[in-house]
Amino acid sequence: MKHIKIAPNQVGLVFKDEQLAQVLSTGKHWIGFGTSVDVYDMSAPFLPSLELNVLLQNTELASLLNVVEIADNEIALLYKDGNYRQCLSAGKFAFWKGATVYTIVKADLNALYIDEAIDKNLIEKGLLSAYTRSYRVEAFEQGVLFVNGAMVRTLDAGTYHFWKNSDTVVVVKTDMRQMTVDIGGQEVLTKDKAQLRINFTVQYRVSDLTKALVENKDFDKQLYIQMQMALREIVGKLTFDELMESKDQIAAQVMASAVEKAQALGVELAGFGVKDIILPGDVKEIMNQVLIAEKRAQANVIMRREETASTRSLMNTAKLMEENAMLFKLKEMEYVEKIAEKIHTITLSGGGQVVDQLKQLFVK
């Protein structure tokens, strides 16, 4: 005989010939020779060395255990006294009934969405990463959820969790803020076959998520091409001179032409602007020549205007001097003063007017 002591919160299983013969509770026990005893802590899950289903045929042992079966398409979250311990996959598990309270939360992996009973903190910490897939939609984004190729719903900002299973889950997102696209180096022909390069910019925002992401593929690339075509259509109706005179109005014409096509893409146009019009080298040279000719013509007009005004002023002055002898004498003194500033000494002799004598001195 062997003496065995079973402490509180323990259970002893007596095996003879590899079969469960007796269940020992707290206390002192005597067992016969040829037997073995396995002692289990009731605060831990029951993990026997023999097949669980065979042991559960003992009604006394079965009454001490809570048995949980988890199917192939399930997992279970194990909580000990309210605290998460581990995630259990498919199988049969047993837990002792006693002071320690074990709680099981099951989840169906065939479902798409994760049930509210599953603590999202476990997912965020990555403890369930083997069974879940997560997608994040930022505050400035919106998304569309596709399951097995079919659109299911639109997604606002937030974090979304789904079970990993045979379903194909795809989340397509787009930025809902106003976007700016620079389109440079576009070669276009005017009505009179002048070849130009135009750089322009487009501002837009997504207004209809379904049209942009579901009904159209790569809506932003389509918008890029549509704005190119709209610009070519407008410029192609104008001659080179008309284009240069009305280039500030091109933006409004392109917006009016492209707004409906943009709406079909789920996009709202916010602005369009022509940044640069780049002329070929020969056209640029001709334009420079025209500009120089225009400026010269303007300069000639100004010079003629000034000469006319100066002549008219001289005529008015001469008329006043003819009518007023005192004014004539003052004019004489003015000229003498100007000449005296340039010449140190002037000697005049003989008769005649001062102006006449000065004329004889300075004019041959």
VOBA-1610 file (N, C-alpha, C; in pm, whole numbers, padded with zeros to 5 digits, always signed):
BEGIN
Met+00085-00120+00000Met+00000+00000+00000Met+00088+00125+00000Lys+00038+00227-00069Lys+00110+00355-00073Lys+00020+00463-00016His+00086+00557+00055His+00011+00667+00116His+00019+00789+00024Ile-00097+00850-00010Ile-00105+00967-00100Ile-00183+01077-00029Lys-00128+01201-00035Lys-00197+01316+00022Lys-00239+01411-00090Ile-00367+01443-00094Ile-00421+01535-00195Ile-00453+01667-00126Ala-00382+01774-00169Ala-00399+01905-00108Ala-00531+01968-00153Pro-00577+02073-00081Pro-00697+02143-00126Pro-00678+02197-00269Asn-00784+02203-00343Asn-00785+02249-00481Asn-00704+02158-00573Gln-00693+02031-00532Gln-00627+01931-00616Gln-00718+01811-00633Val-00693+01734-00739Val-00765+01610-00767Val-00662+01506-00808Gly-00675+01384-00754Gly-00585+01275-00791Gly-00658+01170-00871Leu-00597+01124-00976Leu-00654+01019-01059Leu-00566+00895-01045Val-00628+00788-01001Val-00557+00662-00978Val-00574+00573-01101Phe-00462+00531-01158Phe-00465+00447-01280Phe-00408+00310-01247Lys-00474+00207-01299Lys-00427+00070-01287Lys-00440+00005-01424Asp-00329-00049-01468Asp-00324-00108-01603Asp-00369-00006-01709Glu-00324+00122-01690Glu-00351+00234-01782Glu-00500+00263-01795Gln-00576+00232-01692Gln-00718+00265-01690Gln-00749+00339-01562Leu-00840+00437-01571Leu-00878+00516-01455Leu-00957+00428-01358Ala-00902+00414-01238Ala-00965+00326-01139Ala-01036+00403-01030Gln-00985+00524-00996Gln-01042+00594-00881Gln-01009+00743-00894Val-01098+00828-00840Val-01077+00973-00834Val-01061+01011-00689Leu-00950+01075-00655Leu-00919+01111-00516Leu-00944+01259-00495Ser-01016+01293-00390Ser-01040+01433-00354Ser-00944+01473-00243Thr-00961+01593-00186Thr-00871+01645-00083Thr-00867+01552+00038Gly-00744+01521+00085Gly-00729+01435+00204Gly-00616+01336+00185Lys-00606+01239+00280Lys-00504+01136+00277Lys-00567+01006+00230His-00494+00936+00141His-00550+00815+00081His-00443+00708+00074Trp-00491+00581+00080Trp-00403+00466+00062Trp-00441+00399-00069Ile-00337+00370-00147Ile-00363+00303-00274Ile-00278+00176-00280Gly-00326+00078-00356Gly-00256-00049-00364Gly-00136-00045-00456Phe-00056-00151-00447Phe+00060-00162-00534Phe+00013-00190-00679Gly+00097-00152-00773Gly+00061-00171-00914Gly-00026-00060-00969Thr-00044+00046-00894Thr-00123+00161-00939Thr-00034+00285-00943Ser-00080+00385-01018Ser-00012+00514-01025Ser-00113+00626-01005Val-00063+00739-00958Val-00153+00851-00929Val-00103+00975-01004Asp-00191+01041-01077Asp-00164+01172-01138Asp-00241+01277-01060Val-00170+01377-01010Val-00232+01483-00931Val-00245+01608-01018Tyr-00365+01666-01020Tyr-00394+01782-01105Tyr-00435+01902-01021Asp-00385+02017-01059Asp-00421+02143-00995Asp-00552+02192-01055Met-00654+02212-00973Met-00786+02252-01024Met-00792+02398-01071Ser-00686+02474-01043Ser-00682+02613-01091Ser-00631+02622-01235Ala-00584+02509-01290Ala-00533+02505-01427Ala-00625+02419-01512Pro-00623+02440-01645Pro-00703+02354-01733Pro-00661+02207-01717Phe-00753+02119-01740Phe-00729+01976-01726Phe-00666+01924-01856Leu-00539+01885-01846Leu-00466+01836-01962Leu-00415+01695-01930Pro-00497+01594-01952Pro-00461+01456-01912Pro-00360+01394-02008Ser-00294+01294-01958Ser-00197+01220-02040Ser-00266+01117-02128Leu-00391+01079-02094Leu-00467+00984-02173Leu-00579+01056-02248Glu-00644+00984-02335Glu-00751+01040-02417Glu-00863+01093-02328Leu-00903+01220-02351Leu-01002+01286-02267Leu-01136+01214-02275Asn-01178+01174-02395Asn-01308+01110-02410Asn-01317+00981-02329Val-01207+00910-02319Val-01205+00785-02242Val-01221+00816-02093Leu-01148+00920-02046Leu-01154+00956-01904Leu-01292+01006-01865Leu-01359+01074-01957Leu-01490+01129-01924Leu-01597+01022-01908Gln-01567+00901-01944Gln-01663+00793-01920Gln-01678+00766-01771Asn-01581+00812-01691Asn-01594+00801-01545Asn-01685+00913-01498Thr-01801+00877-01449Thr-01902+00977-01412Thr-01855+01067-01299Glu-01775+01013-01206Glu-01727+01095-01094Glu-01634+01205-01147Leu-01543+01169-01239Leu-01453+01269-01297Leu-01530+01369-01382Ala-01626+01318-01460Ala-01703+01405-01548Ala-01780+01510-01468Ser-01824+01473-01346Ser-01900+01569-01265Ser-01812+01683-01213Leu-01679+01663-01214Leu-01587+01766-01165Leu-01538+01861-01275Leu-01578+01834-01399Leu-01523+01908-01513Leu-01632+01979-01593Asn-01592+02093-01650Asn-01671+02159-01754Asn-01602+02130-01887Val-01676+02075-01979Val-01619+02034-02107Val-01669+02127-02218Val-01576+02172-02298Val-01608+02263-02409Val-01562+02200-02540Glu-01649+02194-02638Glu-01613+02144-02770Glu-01613+02259-02868Ile-01505+02272-02945Ile-01489+02380-03043Ile-01481+02317-03181Ala-01573+02359-03270Ala-01580+02302-03404Ala-01464+02353-03491Asp-01453+02292-03610Asp-01344+02330-03701Asp-01355+02474-03748Asn-01476+02526-03757Asn-01495+02662-03805Asn-01505+02763-03690Glu-01460+02722-03571Glu-01473+02808-03454Glu-01338+02827-03386Ile-01331+02934-03307Ile-01225+02951-03207Ile-01295+02992-03078Ala-01222+02982-02968Ala-01279+03019-02838Ala-01176+03100-02760Leu-01224+03206-02698Leu-01137+03288-02613Leu-01156+03241-02470Leu-01046+03203-02409Leu-01048+03149-02273Leu-01015+03260-02173Tyr-01106+03283-02077Tyr-01086+03382-01971Tyr-01078+03310-01838Lys-00979+03346-01757Lys-00964+03290-01624Lys-00992+03400-01522Asp-01098+03381-01443Asp-01141+03483-01347Asp-01157+03619-01413Gly-01210+03620-01536Gly-01239+03744-01607Gly-01124+03800-01688Asn-01006+03737-01681Asn-00889+03785-01754Asn-00857+03690-01870Tyr-00824+03751-01985Tyr-00795+03670-02104Tyr-00670+03587-02082Arg-00676+03457-02120Arg-00562+03368-02105Arg-00507+03323-02240Gln-00594+03273-02327Gln-00545+03223-02455Gln-00661+03201-02551Cys-00623+03175-02678Cys-00722+03146-02782Cys-00715+02997-02814Leu-00830+02932-02812Leu-00837+02788-02834Leu-00893+02760-02973Ser-00825+02671-03045Ser-00873+02631-03177Ser-00959+02506-03164Ala-00990+02444-03279Ala-01083+02329-03279Ala-01033+02217-03189Gly-01126+02156-03116Gly-01092+02046-03027Gly-01187+02040-02908Lys-01157+01946-02813Lys-01237+01932-02690Lys-01147+01965-02572Phe-01197+02051-02483Phe-01118+02098-02370Phe-01200+02082-02243Ala-01129+02058-02132Ala-01196+02039-02003Ala-01133+02132-01899Phe-01218+02185-01811Phe-01173+02275-01706Phe-01239+02232-01575Trp-01162+02239-01467Trp-01212+02198-01336Trp-01317+02295-01284Lys-01416+02238-01222Lys-01512+02319-01149Lys-01454+02345-01010Gly-01453+02474-00971Gly-01396+02503-00841Gly-01390+02652-00818Ala-01291+02692-00733Ala-01280+02835-00699Ala-01241+02919-00819Thr-01162+02862-00912Thr-01122+02934-01034Thr-01234+02925-01136Val-01273+03041-01188Val-01384+03047-01285Val-01327+03064-01425Tyr-01355+02967-01511Tyr-01314+02974-01650Tyr-01436+03011-01735Thr-01415+03105-01825Thr-01522+03150-01914Thr-01476+03133-02058Ile-01567+03087-02141Ile-01537+03064-02283Ile-01625+03154-02368Val-01563+03226-02465Val-01637+03305-02562Val-01605+03248-02700Lys-01705+03192-02765Lys-01684+03130-02896Lys-01708+03231-03008Ala-01641+03204-03121Ala-01660+03288-03239Ala-01666+03199-03363Asp-01761+03231-03452Asp-01778+03156-03576Asp-01689+03217-03684Leu-01588+03145-03729Leu-01495+03198-03829Leu-01557+03206-03968Asn-01670+03140-03990Asn-01737+03150-04120Asn-01808+03284-04137Ala-01830+03353-04027Ala-01895+03485-04035Ala-01796+03586-04092Leu-01850+03693-04152Leu-01764+03798-04207Leu-01722+03896-04097Tyr-01821+03946-04025Tyr-01793+04047-03924Tyr-01763+03983-03789Ile-01680+04048-03712Ile-01645+04002-03577Ile-01752+04047-03479Asp-01804+03953-03402Asp-01914+03982-03311Asp-01872+04081-03202Glu-01969+04154-03150Glu-01942+04251-03044Glu-01893+04185-02916Ala-01919+04056-02901Ala-01873+03986-02781Ala-01721+03971-02777Ile-01656+03984-02892Ile-01510+03972-02899Ile-01448+04105-02861Asp-01359+04101-02764Asp-01293+04223-02717Asp-01202+04277-02827Lys-01232+04400-02875Lys-01154+04459-02983Lys-01011+04490-02940Asn-00987+04505-02812Asn-00851+04530-02765Asn-00759+04411-02796Leu-00814+04291-02791Leu-00733+04173-02824Leu-00690+04177-02970Ile-00778+04228-03056Ile-00745+04238-03199Ile-00641+04346-03221Glu-00660+04463-03157Glu-00568+04574-03174Glu-00428+04537-03126Lys-00418+04454-03022Lys-00288+04413-02970Lys-00225+04301-03051Gly-00295+04250-03151Gly-00241+04145-03236Gly-00250+04006-03179Leu-00324+03987-03069Leu-00333+03856-03007Leu-00417+03758-03091Leu-00499+03813-03181Leu-00582+03728-03266Leu-00546+03745-03414Ser-00424+03789-03440Ser-00384+03822-03578Ser-00391+03700-03671Ala-00377+03581-03615Ala-00383+03461-03699Ala-00524+03434-03751Tyr-00623+03496-03690Tyr-00763+03468-03726Tyr-00837+03590-03781Thr-00777+03706-03778Thr-00848+03828-03818Thr-00770+03904-03926Arg-00840+03990-03996Arg-00781+04086-04090Arg-00843+04221-04064Ser-00762+04325-04068Ser-00808+04459-04029Ser-00777+04560-04139Tyr-00864+04660-04150Tyr-00848+04769-04246Tyr-00878+04900-04174Arg-00799+05001-04204Arg-00818+05132-04141Arg-00851+05236-04247Val-00957+05312-04222Val-00997+05423-04308Val-00970+05552-04230Glu-00883+05636-04284Glu-00844+05758-04213Glu-00958+05860-04211Ala-00940+05964-04128Ala-01046+06064-04109Ala-01078+06138-04239Phe-00980+06151-04329Phe-01002+06225-04454Phe-01035+06130-04570Glu-01064+06003-04538Glu-01092+05905-04642Glu-01232+05846-04628Gln-01276+05783-04736Gln-01392+05694-04733Gln-01356+05571-04815Gly-01421+05461-04785Gly-01387+05337-04854Gly-01511+05260-04896Val-01487+05159-04978Val-01592+05069-05024Val-01549+04926-04993Leu-01638+04849-04932Leu-01610+04710-04895Leu-01662+04617-05003Phe-01571+04533-05056Phe-01607+04430-05153Phe-01584+04293-05088Val-01685+04207-05098Val-01674+04070-05047Val-01702+03976-05163Asn-01604+03892-05193Asn-01614+03798-05306Asn-01648+03870-05435Gly-01589+03989-05452Gly-01605+04065-05575Gly-01728+04152-05582Ala-01816+04146-05485Ala-01939+04224-05486Ala-01931+04336-05383Met-01984+04452-05421Met-01986+04564-05327Met-02088+04536-05216Val-02044+04556-05091Val-02131+04532-04978Val-02179+04662-04915Arg-02087+04755-04890Arg-02124+04880-04824Arg-02009+04980-04838Thr-02041+05106-04805Thr-01938+05209-04798Thr-01889+05219-04653Leu-01766+05261-04637Leu-01704+05268-04505Leu-01660+05411-04475Asp-01704+05462-04361Asp-01656+05591-04313Asp-01525+05571-04236Ala-01473+05681-04183Ala-01347+05673-04109Ala-01359+05579-03990Gly-01256+05498-03970Gly-01255+05404-03859Gly-01171+05282-03892Thr-01165+05188-03796Thr-01093+05062-03813Thr-01193+04948-03820Tyr-01179+04864-03920Tyr-01275+04756-03944Tyr-01202+04621-03937His-01264+04526-03864His-01203+04394-03844His-01296+04287-03902Phe-01234+04188-03967Phe-01309+04077-04027Phe-01236+03946-03996Trp-01313+03837-03990Trp-01252+03707-03969Trp-01183+03660-04096Lys-01071+03588-04078Lys-01005+03524-04191Lys-01076+03394-04222Asn-01126+03385-04344Asn-01194+03262-04388Asn-01184+03254-04539Ser-01269+03177-04600Ser-01262+03158-04745Ser-01313+03277-04824Asp-01379+03372-04759Asp-01428+03491-04827Asp-01311+03582-04867Thr-01322+03642-04985Thr-01224+03740-05032Thr-01274+03879-04994Val-01201+03947-04909Val-01240+04078-04860Val-01141+04182-04913Val-01194+04285-04978Val-01111+04394-05031Val-01174+04527-04990Val-01093+04618-04940Val-01138+04753-04906Val-01064+04851-04996Val-01141+04925-05076Val-01083+05027-05166Val-01113+05163-05106Lys-01009+05244-05091Lys-01024+05374-05026Lys-00986+05485-05123Thr-01037+05606-05093Thr-00996+05724-05168Thr-00995+05845-05077Asp-00913+05940-05110Asp-00901+06064-05033Asp-01017+06157-05069Met-01089+06205-04968Met-01205+06289-04993Met-01171+06439-04988Arg-01044+06471-04965Arg-01006+06612-04962Arg-00992+06667-05104Gln-00987+06800-05116Gln-00965+06860-05247Gln-00824+06828-05294Met-00814+06781-05418Met-00687+06739-05475Met-00648+06833-05588Thr-00517+06844-05612Thr-00464+06925-05721Thr-00378+06838-05809Val-00400+06846-05940Val-00323+06770-06037Val-00261+06868-06135Asp-00129+06862-06150Asp-00059+06944-06248Asp-00039+06861-06374Ile-00082+06915-06487Ile-00070+06847-06616Ile+00019+06935-06703Gly+00136+06889-06732Gly+00235+06972-06801Gly+00272+06919-06938Gly+00321+07012-07022Gly+00377+06977-07152Gly+00278+06921-07251Gln+00152+06968-07247Gln+00053+06920-07341Gln+00066+06993-07475Glu+00098+06920-07581Glu+00113+06980-07714Glu-00023+06983-07783Val-00065+07102-07822Val-00196+07122-07885Val-00177+07205-08011Leu-00273+07191-08103Leu-00274+07269-08227Leu-00391+07366-08225Thr-00364+07490-08262Thr-00470+07589-08273Thr-00543+07570-08406Lys-00644+07649-08427Lys-00724+07640-08549Lys-00640+07667-08673Asp-00543+07757-08662Asp-00455+07790-08774Asp-00325+07709-08772Lys-00328+07592-08704Lys-00220+07493-08705Lys-00093+07539-08632Ala-00105+07632-08540Ala+00009+07671-08459Ala+00024+07569-08347Gln+00144+07514-08332Gln+00169+07411-08231Gln+00221+07475-08102Leu+00150+07448-07993Leu+00184+07507-07864Leu+00198+07398-07759Arg+00267+07434-07652Arg+00272+07348-07532Arg+00210+07424-07417Ile+00114+07357-07348Ile+00039+07424-07242Ile+00052+07344-07113Asn+00084+07414-07005Asn+00085+07356-06870Asn-00037+07409-06796Phe-00113+07318-06734Phe-00232+07364-06661Phe-00250+07280-06535Thr-00338+07323-06450Thr-00364+07255-06322Thr-00514+07240-06301Val-00553+07130-06232Val-00693+07099-06206Val-00712+07073-06057Gln-00814+07134-05997Gln-00852+07105-05858Gln-00986+07031-05859Tyr-00994+06923-05782Tyr-01117+06844-05778Tyr-01129+06775-05643Arg-01249+06725-05615Arg-01274+06641-05498Arg-01377+06536-05536Val-01369+06420-05470Val-01464+06312-05494Val-01596+06346-05428Ser-01703+06343-05506Ser-01836+06377-05454Ser-01927+06255-05444Asp-01905+06155-05527Asp-01988+06034-05527Asp-01895+05913-05520Leu-01888+05851-05402Leu-01793+05742-05378Leu-01824+05621-05466Thr-01949+05590-05483Thr-01987+05472-05561Thr-01949+05488-05707Lys-01976+05605-05764Lys-01938+05627-05903Lys-01787+05623-05921Ala-01716+05684-05826Ala-01571+05695-05840Ala-01501+05561-05827Leu-01544+05478-05733Leu-01470+05355-05702Leu-01534+05228-05756Val-01666+05231-05782Val-01735+05109-05825Val-01768+05114-05974Glu-01828+05223-06018Glu-01873+05231-06157Glu-01761+05269-06253Asn-01650+05321-06202Asn-01539+05361-06288Asn-01409+05302-06235Lys-01323+05264-06327Lys-01191+05212-06290Lys-01089+05324-06306Asp-01010+05348-06203Asp-00907+05452-06205Asp-00968+05587-06247Phe-01064+05634-06166Phe-01134+05758-06201Phe-01037+05875-06216Asp-00929+05877-06138Asp-00836+05988-06146Asp-00762+05991-06280Lys-00728+05873-06334Lys-00665+05867-06467Lys-00763+05910-06576Gln-00889+05868-06561Gln-00989+05910-06659Gln-01010+06061-06656Leu-01011+06118-06535Leu-01026+06263-06523Leu-00909+06334-06589Tyr-00789+06282-06572Tyr-00668+06339-06634Tyr-00687+06347-06785Ile-00732+06236-06845Ile-00749+06231-06991Ile-00862+06323-07035Gln-00971+06327-06959Gln-01084+06413-06996Gln-01046+06560-06997Met-00966+06602-06899Met-00924+06742-06895Met-00831+06774-07012Gln-00747+06677-07051Gln-00663+06696-07169Gln-00750+06715-07293Met-00849+06629-07311Met-00934+06635-07430Met-01015+06764-07431Ala-01065+06807-07316Ala-01142+06931-07310Ala-01057+07051-07350Leu-00933+07053-07303Leu-00843+07163-07338Leu-00814+07162-07488Arg-00785+07045-07544Arg-00757+07036-07688Arg-00878+07082-07770Glu-00998+07045-07723Glu-01120+07083-07796Glu-01138+07235-07798Ile-01114+07298-07685Ile-01131+07444-07679Ile-01024+07515-07760Val-00898+07476-07743Val-00788+07542-07813Val-00798+07519-07964Gly-00846+07401-08003Gly-00856+07370-08146Gly-00956+07456-08219Lys-01046+07523-08148Lys-01144+07611-08211Lys-01096+07755-08222Leu-00979+07785-08168Leu-00929+07922-08166Leu-00806+07935-08254Thr-00791+08049-08322Thr-00666+08079-08390Thr-00563+08120-08287Phe-00438+08130-08334Phe-00331+08165-08241Phe-00356+08302-08179Asp-00395+08399-08261Asp-00419+08534-08209Asp-00536+08535-08112Glu-00644+08460-08146Glu-00759+08454-08055Glu-00721+08389-07922Leu-00636+08288-07929Leu-00591+08220-07807Leu-00514+08315-07718Met-00421+08391-07775Met-00340+08481-07696Met-00423+08595-07638Glu-00528+08635-07709Glu-00613+08744-07659Glu-00711+08697-07552Ser-00752+08569-07558Ser-00855+08522-07466Ser-00806+08407-07377Lys-00675+08402-07350Lys-00623+08289-07271Lys-00676+08288-07128Asp-00717+08407-07079Asp-00774+08411-06944Asp-00913+08348-06939Gln-00978+08336-07055Gln-01113+08281-07059Gln-01114+08130-07087Ile-00997+08075-07118Ile-00991+07933-07151Ile-01034+07847-07032Ala-00992+07887-06912Ala-01024+07808-06792Ala-01174+07791-06776Ala-01249+07900-06790Ala-01394+07892-06775Ala-01457+07804-06883Gln-01404+07811-07005Gln-01458+07730-07114Gln-01430+07581-07092Val-01309+07549-07045Val-01275+07409-07018Val-01361+07355-06903Met-01380+07434-06798Met-01464+07391-06686Met-01606+07361-06733Ala-01662+07451-06814Ala-01799+07431-06862Ala-01809+07306-06949Ser-01702+07276-07023Ser-01704+07162-07113Ser-01687+07029-07039Ala-01612+07030-06929Ala-01575+06905-06862Ala-01657+06874-06737Val-01739+06966-06690Val-01805+06947-06561Val-01899+06827-06562Glu-01975+06806-06669Glu-02069+06693-06673Glu-01995+06559-06681Lys-01887+06555-06759Lys-01809+06432-06769Lys-01744+06399-06636Ala-01702+06501-06564Ala-01641+06478-06432Ala-01745+06424-06334Gln-01867+06473-06340Gln-01973+06424-06251Gln-02002+06276-06277Ala-01989+06232-06403Ala-02010+06091-06434Ala-01902+06003-06370Leu-01789+06063-06337Leu-01681+05992-06268Leu-01695+06002-06117Gly-01798+06070-06069Gly-01814+06091-05925Gly-01725+06200-05871Val-01684+06293-05959Val-01588+06397-05922Val-01650+06535-05943Glu-01624+06624-05850Glu-01668+06764-05861Glu-01546+06852-05888Leu-01550+06924-06000Leu-01438+07012-06035Leu-01445+07139-05951Ala-01333+07174-05890Ala-01327+07295-05807Ala-01254+07409-05875Gly-01170+07378-05974Gly-01096+07485-06041Gly-01012+07431-06154Phe-00982+07521-06249Phe-00897+07488-06363Phe-00822+07613-06400Gly-00693+07600-06425Gly-00615+07718-06459Gly-00501+07685-06553Val-00478+07775-06649Val-00365+07762-06741Val-00245+07831-06678Lys-00139+07755-06656Lys-00019+07810-06592Lys+00074+07874-06694Asp+00103+07803-06802Asp+00199+07853-06902Asp+00153+07813-07041Ile+00181+07901-07137Ile+00168+07870-07279Ile+00307+07886-07339Ile+00366+07776-07382Ile+00503+07775-07431Ile+00501+07773-07582Leu+00563+07874-07644Leu+00565+07887-07789Leu+00689+07820-07846Pro+00678+07765-07970Pro+00798+07713-08037Pro+00899+07825-08062Gly+01024+07789-08086Gly+01129+07888-08101Gly+01104+07989-08212Asp+01061+07941-08332Asp+01039+08033-08444Asp+00921+08125-08417Val+00814+08071-08355Val+00699+08155-08324Val+00735+08257-08217Lys+00815+08216-08121Lys+00857+08309-08016Lys+00939+08424-08075Glu+01026+08391-08173Glu+01107+08496-08236Glu+01019+08594-08312Ile+00919+08540-08383Ile+00826+08629-08456Ile+00749+08717-08359Met+00703+08658-08248Met+00630+08736-08148Met+00717+08846-08090Asn+00845+08817-08069Asn+00936+08920-08018Asn+00953+09033-08118Gln+00962+08998-08245Gln+00975+09101-08348Gln+00850+09188-08354Val+00733+09122-08345Val+00608+09199-08345Val+00602+09291-08225Leu+00644+09241-08110Leu+00642+09322-07989Leu+00735+09443-08002Ile+00856+09418-08057Ile+00951+09529-08075Ile+00895+09633-08171Ala+00832+09586-08280Ala+00774+09680-08377Ala+00662+09761-08313Glu+00580+09695-08232Glu+00471+09768-08165Glu+00526+09873-08070Lys+00629+09837-07994Lys+00686+09932-07899Lys+00753+10049-07971Arg+00819+10021-08084Arg+00880+10130-08162Arg+00772+10224-08216Ala+00664+10164-08265Ala+00555+10247-08316Ala+00496+10333-08205Gln+00480+10274-08087Gln+00429+10352-07974Gln+00525+10462-07935Ala+00656+10432-07941Ala+00755+10535-07907Ala+00752+10649-08008Asn+00737+10615-08138Asn+00729+10720-08241Asn+00607+10809-08221Val+00496+10746-08186Val+00375+10825-08162Val+00396+10921-08046Ile+00461+10871-07940Ile+00485+10957-07824Ile+00580+11071-07860Met+00686+11041-07937Met+00781+11146-07977Met+00712+11252-08063Arg+00629+11206-08158Arg+00557+11305-08242Arg+00462+11389-08158Arg+00399+11325-08061Arg+00307+11399-07976Arg+00382+11505-07895Glu+00500+11465-07844Glu+00579+11560-07766Glu+00633+11673-07852Glu+00676+11640-07976Glu+00726+11743-08067Glu+00616+11843-08102Thr+00496+11788-08126Thr+00383+11877-08158Thr+00352+11969-08041Ala+00352+11912-07919Ala+00323+11994-07802Ala+00432+12099-07781Ser+00560+12061-07807Ser+00669+12158-07791Ser+00660+12271-07892Thr+00629+12235-08017Thr+00615+12339-08123Thr+00500+12433-08091Arg+00389+12372-08045Arg+00275+12457-08011Arg+00311+12552-07896Ser+00388+12505-07800Ser+00428+12590-07689Ser+00519+12704-07736Leu+00611+12672-07830Leu+00700+12776-07884Leu+00622+12882-07960Met+00522+12834-08036Met+00440+12930-08113Met+00364+13023-08018Asn+00311+12967-07909Asn+00238+13050-07814Asn+00331+13150-07747Thr+00453+13104-07715Thr+00550+13194-07652Thr+00589+13307-07746Ala+00614+13269-07875Ala+00652+13373-07975Ala+00542+13476-07992Lys+00420+13429-07993Lys+00307+13522-08010Lys+00298+13619-07893Leu+00319+13566-07772Leu+00314+13653-07654Leu+00428+13755-07656Met+00547+13710-07697Met+00662+13802-07702Met+00642+13909-07809Glu+00577+13873-07917Glu+00550+13971-08023Glu+00453+14078-07974Glu+00362+14039-07891Glu+00261+14133-07844Glu+00306+14211-07721Asn+00410+14164-07652Asn+00451+14229-07527Asn+00603+14248-07530Ala+00649+14379-07546Ala+00793+14410-07554Ala+00864+14378-07424Met+00798+14400-07311Met+00862+14373-07182Met+00892+14223-07169Leu+00797+14136-07216Leu+00819+13992-07212Leu+00935+13953-07300Phe+00950+14022-07414Phe+01061+13995-07504Phe+01194+14027-07436Lys+01199+14141-07363Lys+01322+14180-07294Lys+01355+14079-07183Leu+01252+14032-07114Leu+01276+13932-07010Leu+01332+13803-07071Lys+01283+13764-07187Lys+01333+13646-07254Lys+01478+13664-07293Glu+01510+13789-07339Glu+01649+13819-07372Glu+01738+13798-07251Met+01697+13854-07137Met+01777+13843-07016Met+01791+13697-06971Glu+01686+13617-06996Glu+01691+13476-06958Glu+01797+13402-07038Tyr+01802+13428-07167Tyr+01901+13363-07251Tyr+02042+13409-07217Val+02057+13545-07189Val+02188+13597-07150Val+02237+13527-07023Glu+02143+13505-06928Glu+02181+13439-06804Glu+02227+13295-06829Lys+02156+13223-06916Lys+02194+13085-06947Lys+02330+13080-07015Ile+02356+13179-07105Ile+02485+13180-07176Ile+02596+13215-07080Ala+02568+13310-06988Ala+02670+13354-06892Ala+02713+13240-06800Glu+02624+13143-06776Glu+02661+13028-06693Glu+02766+12941-06761Lys+02773+12943-06892Lys+02866+12859-06969Lys+02995+12931-07006Ile+02988+13065-07019Ile+03104+13144-07069Ile+03145+13242-06961His+03278+13250-06940His+03328+13337-06833His+03303+13485-06861Thr+03338+13534-06984Thr+03326+13677-07018Thr+03268+13692-07157Ile+03172+13785-07173Ile+03113+13817-07304Ile+03124+13969-07322Thr+03180+14014-07435Thr+03194+14158-07466Thr+03112+14189-07589Leu+03024+14284-07575Leu+02939+14327-07687Leu+02968+14474-07718Ser+02968+14512-07843Ser+02993+14651-07886Ser+02908+14683-08006Gly+02892+14811-08034Gly+02811+14850-08148Gly+02665+14857-08114Gly+02589+14886-08210Gly+02444+14899-08187Gly+02371+14768-08215Gly+02243+14775-08209Gly+02160+14657-08237Gly+02110+14591-08109Gln+02017+14503-08129Gln+01960+14431-08015Gln+02059+14329-07962Val+02045+14297-07832Val+02135+14201-07768Val+02121+14065-07834Val+01999+14021-07862Val+01976+13891-07921Val+02041+13882-08058Asp+02032+13992-08135Asp+02094+13992-08268Asp+02246+13981-08257Gln+02305+14054-08160Gln+02450+14046-08144Gln+02491+13906-08098Leu+02413+13845-08007Leu+02447+13710-07965Leu+02436+13612-08082Lys+02340+13632-08166Lys+02323+13547-08283Lys+02444+13553-08372Gln+02496+13678-08388Gln+02615+13693-08471Gln+02736+13626-08408Leu+02740+13621-08275Leu+02853+13557-08207Leu+02851+13405-08218Phe+02730+13345-08200Phe+02722+13199-08186Phe+02673+13127-08310Val+02622+13201-08407Val+02572+13136-08528Val+02649+13191-08647Lys+02711+13105-08725Lys+02783+13147-08844Lys+02682+13177-08953
//
